[in-house]
Amino acid sequence: MLKYIDNILCVKFYVDIFNIPINQIVPKEEVSDLLRFLYEFSPEVREKALWLREFVWDRYPQANELIYDNYNALAFGWSVTEKLGQTFCSVAVYRSTNQNLHFGFYWGSEIADPQKLLLGNGSQYRYILVNDLDDFPKDYIIALIEQAWQNALAKVKSPKDIVHGKTILKMTSPVKREKKAKGK
């Protein structure tokens, strides 16, 4: 009963303080929005994306999942706060004919990658392409996630900003990129 009351108070806090609509704050067990967004992708991509989601949640249940259903991609990441800037890792499924799946690090340029598996040459984001879960370097990624988690915690300005275990729908784009036929 206390857990239920704590959840109600936390939701009320978000609604009152951050002016976030109540329908955009849900517990991590609530996956209906994410499943609805994933529906447009192939079953194989959905399976991989949901496996990666569990991979992170099992290790960081205290994190918050932020969901962005954008024009080019569906992305969901984990943050120590409700802010994108404290995201430590994410999954992105791109709306293209090949439906690329990235497992990425928002501040990937700031974490050590001794095996040089991370792709990207921008000033911040790094990722790996996830083609086959059997080839996913679990142990290595676990070590990178821990670095990224510590890095994200260091970016928090006030401990009051840290919230725990929520799934927050941050954005839904009404217009989505159309898949183009290969060769065009």
N, C-alpha and C positions, 0 to 999 in steps of 0.2 A: 504494500500500500504506500509506503514512504517513497519508493522509487517512482510510482505513478504521480504522487504529489510533487516530487522534485521535477519531473518532466513537465507538469503543468506550470509550475512556477518559472522554469527556464523558458518555456514557450512564451509565457506572459511577459517576461523580461525582454525577450527579443522584440515582441510586438510593441511593447510600450517604449522601450529605450531606443531601439534601432529603427523603428517604424517599418519593420519587415512584415509583410502580410502573413498571417498565421498559416495559410496554405503553402507557404514556401519553406516552412521549418518542419522537418519530419525526422523521426529517429532513423538510425542506420538500417534497421530491419525493414523499413518501408522502401520498397524498390519499385513501386508501381510507375512512378514517373520515369525512372531510368529505363525500365523495361519497355515502356511506351516509346521512348526516344530510340532505343536500340532496335525496335521492331523492323525498321526500314533496312537494316543491315542483314547480311546473310547469317544463317544459323551458326556457321563456323566462327564468324567474327563476334557474334553475340556471346558464344560460349567462351571464347578467349577473353573478351572484355570482362565478363562476369567472374571468370577465374582470377584475373588480375585484381579485380575489386576485392575479392575474398583474401587474396594474397596479402594485400595491404591491411585490410581491416583486422585480420587475424593477428597482425603484429602491432598495430597502432589503433586499438579500439578507442583510445582517448582523443584521437584526431577528429577532425570535422571534414565531411565530404562536401565539396562544392561542385554543383552540376551546372554546366553551361551548354545549352543546346544552340549552337551558333550556326551561321550560314554555311561555313565550310566543314564543320566538324562537330561531333558530340564529344565533349571533354568533361571528365570528372577528375578532380584532384583532392588531395588531403592537405589540410592546413591546420596549424596549431591555433588559429583564430578563425573568424569568419571572413578574413580578408585574403584576396588572391596573392598579395605580396608575401604572405607567410606560408604559401603552398610549398610543400616539400617534394611531393611526387604526384604524377597524374597519368591518366590514360586518355588518349585521344583517338577517336575513330573518324577518319576523313571520308567525306562524301565524294568519292571518286569511283571510277569503275573498279579499281583494285582494292578499295576500302582499306587503305593502310592503317595499321594499328600501331600507335606509339606508346611506349612506356617511358615517361619523361620526368625530368627534374627541372622545376621552375628556375632554380638557381644552380643549374648543373655546371656552369662555368666556374663555380666556387667550390666544387667538391673534387677530391682526388679520384682519378680514373686511371690507375696504373696499367690496366689491361687495354686501355684505349678502345673500349667498346662503344662509348657514347658518340653519337653523331651530332652534328650541328656546329656551326662556326660563328654564330652570333655572339653578342655580348653576355648572354644569360642562359637561355634554354638549351638543354642537351637531352637526348633521347636514344632509345634503341628501337628498331623495328621488331615487332613481334609477329613472326610468320608462323612459328610452330612452338607450342608450349613445351614440347619435349626438348627443344634446343634453348629454351629460356634459361639464362644463367642464374638460377635462383640464389645460390649462396653469395655470388658476387653482387647481385642486385640488393640483397638484404644488407650487405655492408654499405653499399652506396646510399640506400634509404636511411640508414642510421646516421650517416654523415649529413645527409640532407635535412633530417629531422633536427639534429643539433644546430645546424646552420639556420634553420627557420626559427627555432626557439631564440637564438641570439638576436634575431631581427625584431623580436617583440619589444615594443617600447614600454609597455605597462603590463604587469602580470594580470591586471583586471581584464585585459583583452583576450586572455586565453579562455576558451570554452571547450567543452568536451563532448565527443560522441554524437554529433548531430549531422544530419544530411540536409543541406540547404540548397534549394533550387535558386541559383543566382540569376540566370538569364535564359530566356527562350526566344529565339529569333522566329518571327512569323514566316520569313522567307528562307528557304533552304536551297543550297546549290543543287542544280540538276545534274544527274549522272550523264556524262557524254559517252557515246559509243567509242570504242577503241579505234584508233586510226584517224580520228577527226580532230 
